[in-house]
Amino acid sequence: MKEDFLNYLWENRLLKGRLETADGLEVEVVKTGFRNADSGPDFLEAQVRIGTTLWAGNVEIHVKSSDWNRHGHMWDKAYDNVVLHVVYEQDSATPDLPTLVLKGHFDESLFDDYHNFINTKGWIPCEKSVATVQPFTWLSWLDRMVAERLERKSVSVVKLLNANKNDWEDAFYKLMLHYFGLKVNNEAFEYLSNILPFRTLQKHADNLLQVEAMLFGCAGLLERDFSEAYPLLLQREFAVMKAKFGLLTMPPERWKFMRMRPGNFPTLRLSQIAQIVHRSGNLFSKIRAADKVETLRALFDVPTSDYWDTHYRFEAVSRKRPKHLGVTTADVLIINAVVPLLFHFGCQHADPSVCERAIGFLENIPAEDNAVTRHYAACGVTARNAMHSQAMLHLFECYCKRRQCLKCRIGGLLMKGS
């Protein structure tokens, strides 16, 4: 027996026969309560009538009654308001707590259906039937998934804000640099953001050359001999900035160039970051004021410095080609840096309109094309926009991949249909 399955039975009222506690008092489920996604009892704000008394409180569910003590709930104050302990079988008494035993009070074939469902071979258990779910049900569940994803990402945002004394501009700078590196160089860019504070760059934001010098210098990419004028100028400027601010230099071998498109080389990205800092100043303030995706894209619509029109790496001349950041990369930054930070800002300041605006940005960005969205499309479910594709990523990572079908509205509906 699985605890998830017992939660499913309770939540969907799939119990039958006269329900009674282990000591013979009749139990009537008035309200099952709502499932708790955080730590603590499984269902909150339930109402159950035990004998002649109506109890309001929380419900905890286990496979065996001994799990109550094994999990240490008797010492946890979060469980003080549990009014009913629901178990599959009772193997020990739970003192001072009414216990409802479910064994024999549900259709046992349901468990067989559940077991067969989650053990179906394939990419996800419901891949052959998911397309039969009504569009409205899908859309409402995707709304829930994107909210869960943003709440999950808020954990990283909170860590950044705790570390920098609630500096939202610095938090965005760190998030932006992390996602500038894509998957290949995100750790290197994150390292750079930690040794080169945003406030240091801001002090010289009006001087593009000095901003570039600090970025390239702290990145460790100026630690070599040069013959061209531009990198030599960067070296001289960085020597001044390093002495002025006590800047650190990271190992240059952290940067990866192999198996990357030249347009994504970290050298070009660093130049583009310098342009963003130089042109935008307090970037998060401008993000908060933006009401359209086009406004956000314009903030990231920057070129590299002229030197990089004919270079991808220092001292290696290439055919002349202007290198703008591009809409695709701008959308990656909006999806992964702008929206999570803005959403958390709205939550922290109790402003639902900001949260809605953040999600609205996702609705106006094309869906991401990745292995997960392509798999769902092959199952008959297509992402219409970035909100859907982000929701699908969360659905796959937190539900489908873990076979948490009974916690999923889609899986629960399909289980009922089987």
C-alpha positions in Angstrom: 0.0 0.0 0.0 1.2 3.6 -0.8 0.4 6.7 1.3 -0.2 8.7 -1.9 -3.0 6.3 -2.8 -4.6 6.7 0.6 -4.4 10.5 0.2 -6.1 10.0 -3.2 -8.9 8.0 -1.6 -9.5 10.5 1.1 -9.4 13.6 -1.2 -11.8 12.1 -3.7 -14.2 10.6 -1.1 -13.7 7.1 -2.5 -14.5 5.4 0.8 -17.4 3.1 1.3 -19.4 1.5 4.1 -19.8 2.6 7.7 -16.7 4.5 8.8 -15.7 4.3 12.4 -12.7 4.9 14.7 -10.7 2.0 16.1 -12.7 2.3 19.3 -16.1 2.1 17.5 -17.2 5.7 17.1 -18.9 6.5 13.8 -17.0 8.9 11.5 -18.7 11.2 9.0 -16.4 13.2 6.6 -18.0 16.6 6.3 -15.0 18.3 4.6 -11.9 16.5 3.5 -9.9 19.7 3.8 -7.3 20.7 1.3 -4.1 18.9 0.6 -1.0 20.5 2.2 1.9 20.9 -0.2 4.3 21.9 2.6 5.5 20.3 5.8 2.9 19.4 8.4 -0.3 17.4 8.3 -1.5 16.0 5.0 -4.9 17.8 4.9 -5.7 21.1 6.5 -9.0 22.6 7.6 -11.0 19.4 7.5 -14.3 18.8 9.3 -15.2 15.3 10.6 -18.0 14.3 12.9 -16.8 11.6 15.3 -19.7 10.2 17.2 -21.9 13.2 18.0 -19.1 15.8 18.0 -18.1 17.9 15.0 -14.3 18.4 14.9 -12.5 21.0 12.7 -8.8 20.7 12.2 -6.2 18.7 10.3 -6.0 15.1 9.1 -2.8 13.0 8.9 -2.6 9.9 6.7 -0.3 6.9 7.1 -0.1 3.4 5.9 0.3 2.1 9.4 -0.7 3.7 12.7 2.8 3.2 14.1 4.1 5.6 11.5 2.8 8.4 13.7 5.5 7.7 16.3 8.0 6.6 13.8 7.8 10.0 12.0 8.1 11.8 15.3 4.7 13.6 15.1 4.1 13.3 18.8 6.9 15.9 19.4 6.0 18.2 16.5 3.7 21.1 17.4 2.6 21.3 13.7 0.5 18.2 14.4 -1.2 19.5 17.6 -4.4 20.3 15.7 -4.8 16.9 14.0 -8.3 15.7 14.7 -8.2 12.4 12.9 -5.4 9.9 12.1 -6.3 8.0 8.9 -4.4 4.7 8.3 -4.7 1.7 6.1 -4.1 -0.7 9.0 -3.7 -0.3 12.7 -0.6 -2.0 14.1 -0.3 0.1 17.3 -2.5 2.5 19.2 -2.2 6.3 18.7 -2.8 7.7 22.2 -5.4 10.5 22.6 -6.0 10.6 18.8 -9.0 9.1 17.0 -7.9 6.6 14.3 -9.8 5.7 11.2 -8.8 2.4 9.5 -9.4 2.3 5.8 -8.7 -1.3 5.1 -11.9 -2.9 3.8 -13.6 0.5 3.1 -12.6 1.0 -0.5 -12.7 -0.9 -3.8 -9.4 -2.8 -3.8 -9.5 -2.9 -7.6 -8.7 0.8 -7.5 -5.3 0.1 -6.0 -4.6 -2.5 -8.8 -5.6 0.2 -11.4 -3.3 2.7 -9.7 -0.4 0.3 -9.6 -0.9 -0.6 -13.3 -1.2 3.0 -14.2 2.0 4.3 -12.6 4.0 1.3 -13.8 3.0 1.8 -17.4 6.1 1.7 -19.6 6.7 4.9 -21.5 7.9 8.4 -21.2 5.1 9.3 -18.7 2.3 6.9 -17.4 -0.5 8.7 -19.2 1.2 9.4 -22.5 -1.4 7.4 -24.4 -4.4 9.0 -22.8 -3.4 12.5 -21.8 -4.7 14.0 -25.0 -8.2 12.9 -24.0 -8.3 15.4 -21.1 -10.6 18.4 -21.8 -8.7 21.6 -22.8 -10.2 23.6 -19.9 -8.9 21.1 -17.4 -5.5 21.2 -18.9 -5.3 25.0 -18.9 -6.4 25.3 -15.3 -3.9 22.7 -14.2 -1.1 24.5 -16.2 -2.1 27.7 -14.4 -1.5 25.9 -11.1 1.8 24.4 -12.4 3.3 27.7 -13.4 2.4 29.3 -10.0 4.1 26.3 -8.3 7.2 26.7 -10.5 7.5 30.4 -9.7 7.0 29.7 -6.0 9.7 27.1 -6.2 12.0 29.6 -7.9 11.3 32.1 -5.2 13.4 30.0 -2.9 16.5 30.9 -4.9 15.4 34.6 -5.0 15.0 34.6 -1.2 18.6 33.3 -0.8 19.9 36.0 -3.0 18.0 38.7 -1.2 19.1 37.4 2.2 22.7 37.4 1.1 22.7 41.0 -0.3 20.5 42.7 2.4 17.4 42.9 0.1 19.2 44.5 -2.8 16.8 43.8 -5.7 19.1 45.3 -8.3 22.0 43.1 -7.3 19.6 40.1 -7.2 18.6 40.7 -10.8 22.2 41.2 -11.8 23.1 37.8 -10.4 20.1 36.1 -12.0 20.8 37.7 -15.3 24.4 36.7 -15.4 23.5 33.1 -14.4 21.2 32.7 -17.4 23.5 34.6 -19.7 25.8 31.6 -19.5 23.1 29.1 -20.7 23.8 25.6 -19.4 27.4 25.6 -20.5 28.8 28.6 -18.7 26.1 29.4 -16.1 28.4 28.4 -13.2 31.2 30.6 -14.6 28.9 33.6 -14.9 27.5 33.0 -11.4 31.1 32.9 -10.1 31.8 36.2 -11.8 28.7 37.8 -10.3 29.8 36.9 -6.9 33.3 38.4 -7.2 32.2 41.5 -9.1 29.3 43.2 -7.3 26.7 45.0 -9.3 27.2 48.2 -7.2 30.9 48.3 -8.2 29.9 48.2 -11.9 27.3 50.8 -11.3 29.9 53.3 -10.0 31.4 53.4 -13.5 28.3 52.6 -15.5 28.6 55.9 -17.5 32.0 54.6 -18.9 31.5 51.6 -21.1 35.2 50.8 -21.4 35.6 50.7 -17.7 32.6 48.4 -17.2 34.0 46.1 -19.9 37.4 46.2 -18.4 36.0 45.1 -15.0 33.9 42.3 -16.5 36.7 40.9 -18.7 39.4 41.4 -16.1 37.5 39.7 -13.2 36.6 37.0 -15.7 40.3 36.2 -16.0 40.3 36.8 -19.7 42.9 39.6 -19.7 45.6 37.5 -18.1 47.7 37.2 -21.3 49.8 39.2 -23.7 48.0 41.2 -26.4 49.0 43.0 -29.5 45.7 44.7 -30.5 44.8 48.1 -29.2 41.4 47.2 -27.7 42.5 44.4 -25.3 45.5 46.4 -24.3 43.3 49.3 -23.4 41.1 46.9 -21.4 44.2 45.7 -19.5 45.2 49.2 -18.6 41.8 50.2 -17.4 41.4 47.0 -15.4 44.7 47.6 -13.6 43.3 50.9 -12.4 39.9 49.4 -11.4 41.5 46.4 -9.7 43.6 48.7 -7.5 40.7 51.0 -6.8 38.2 48.4 -5.7 40.4 45.4 -4.7 38.9 43.3 -7.4 39.4 39.5 -7.7 40.2 37.5 -10.8 38.7 34.1 -11.6 40.5 31.3 -13.3 40.1 31.7 -17.0 39.8 27.9 -17.5 36.3 28.1 -16.0 35.1 29.5 -19.3 34.0 27.0 -21.9 34.2 27.7 -25.7 34.2 24.2 -27.1 31.0 22.8 -28.6 29.3 26.2 -28.5 27.9 28.3 -31.2 30.3 31.2 -31.6 27.4 33.7 -31.1 27.2 32.3 -27.5 30.9 32.6 -26.7 31.3 34.2 -23.2 33.5 37.0 -24.7 30.5 38.3 -26.7 28.1 37.8 -23.7 30.4 39.8 -21.4 30.5 42.7 -23.9 26.7 42.6 -24.1 26.4 42.6 -20.3 28.6 45.7 -20.2 26.2 47.4 -22.7 23.2 46.5 -20.6 24.8 47.9 -17.5 26.0 51.0 -19.3 22.7 51.8 -20.9 20.2 50.8 -18.3 21.6 51.7 -14.9 19.0 50.4 -12.3 17.7 47.7 -14.5 15.2 46.1 -12.0 13.5 49.5 -11.6 12.9 49.6 -15.3 11.6 46.0 -15.2 9.1 46.9 -12.5 7.8 49.8 -14.7 7.5 47.7 -17.8 4.0 46.6 -18.9 4.8 44.9 -22.2 7.2 42.1 -23.3 8.4 44.4 -26.1 9.6 46.9 -23.4 11.6 44.2 -21.6 13.1 43.0 -24.9 14.2 46.5 -25.7 16.3 46.6 -22.4 18.2 43.6 -23.7 18.4 44.6 -27.3 22.1 45.5 -27.2 25.1 45.1 -29.5 28.6 44.2 -28.6 31.4 46.8 -28.7 32.8 47.4 -32.2 35.8 45.2 -31.7 33.6 42.2 -31.5 32.1 42.9 -34.9 35.3 41.3 -36.3 36.1 38.9 -33.4 34.7 36.1 -31.4 37.8 35.7 -29.2 40.6 38.1 -28.4 43.2 38.5 -31.1 41.4 36.2 -33.6 40.0 38.2 -36.5 36.8 36.9 -38.2 34.5 38.1 -40.9 32.8 41.3 -39.9 29.3 40.7 -38.5 27.4 42.8 -35.9 26.4 40.7 -32.9 23.2 41.8 -31.2 21.9 39.8 -28.2 18.8 38.7 -30.1 15.2 38.1 -29.2 15.6 34.4 -28.4 18.3 35.1 -25.7 16.3 38.1 -24.4 13.3 35.8 -24.0 15.5 33.3 -22.0 16.4 36.1 -19.7 12.8 37.3 -19.3 11.5 33.8 -18.6 14.3 32.8 -16.2 15.4 36.0 -14.5 12.8 38.8 -15.0 9.6 36.8 -14.3 10.7 34.9 -11.2 12.2 38.0 -9.5 9.2 40.2 -10.4 6.8 37.4 -9.3 8.5 37.2 -5.9 8.5 41.0 -5.6 4.8 41.0 -6.0 4.4 38.2 -3.4 6.7 39.9 -0.9 4.9 43.2 -1.3 1.4 41.6 -1.3 0.7 43.0 -4.7 -1.2 40.4 -6.8 -1.2 42.7 -9.8 2.6 42.4 -10.1 2.4 38.6 -9.9 -0.2 38.6 -12.6 1.9 40.9 -14.8 4.9 38.6 -14.4 2.8 35.6 -15.6 1.3 37.8 -18.3 4.8 38.3 -19.7 5.1 34.5 -20.0 1.8 34.4 -21.9 3.2 36.8 -24.5 6.4 34.9 -25.2 6.6 32.0 -27.6 6.7 28.5 -26.0 10.2 27.1 -25.4 11.3 24.3 -27.6 13.0 21.6 -25.6 12.9 17.8 -25.0 10.0 18.1 -22.5 7.7 20.3 -24.6 8.4 18.1 -27.7 7.5 15.0 -25.7 4.3 16.5 -24.5 3.5 17.6 -28.1 4.1 14.0 -29.3 1.5 12.9 -26.7 -1.0 15.4 -28.1 -0.5 18.3 -25.7 1.1 21.4 -27.2 2.4 24.5 -25.4 0.9 27.7 -26.7 3.3 30.1 -25.0 6.1 30.3 -22.5 3.7 30.1 -19.6 2.6 26.6 -20.8 6.1 25.5 -21.5 7.3 26.5 -18.0 4.3 24.8 -16.6 5.1 21.6 -18.5 8.7 21.7 -17.2 7.4 21.8 -13.7 4.8 19.2 -14.3 7.4 16.8 -15.7 10.0 17.4 -13.1 7.8 17.4 -10.0 5.0 15.0 -11.0 5.5 12.9 -14.2 9.1 11.9 -13.7 8.5 11.0 -10.1 5.3 9.1 -10.9 3.3 11.4 -8.6 0.2 10.8 -10.7 -2.2 10.9 -7.7 -1.1 14.4 -6.8 -1.7 15.5 -10.4 -5.2 16.6 -11.4 -4.7 15.1 -14.8 -3.4 11.8 -13.5 -6.3 11.7 -10.9 -8.9 12.2 -13.7 -7.4 9.6 -15.9 -7.3 7.2 -13.0 -11.0 7.7 -12.4 -11.6 7.0 -16.0 -9.7 3.8 -16.0 
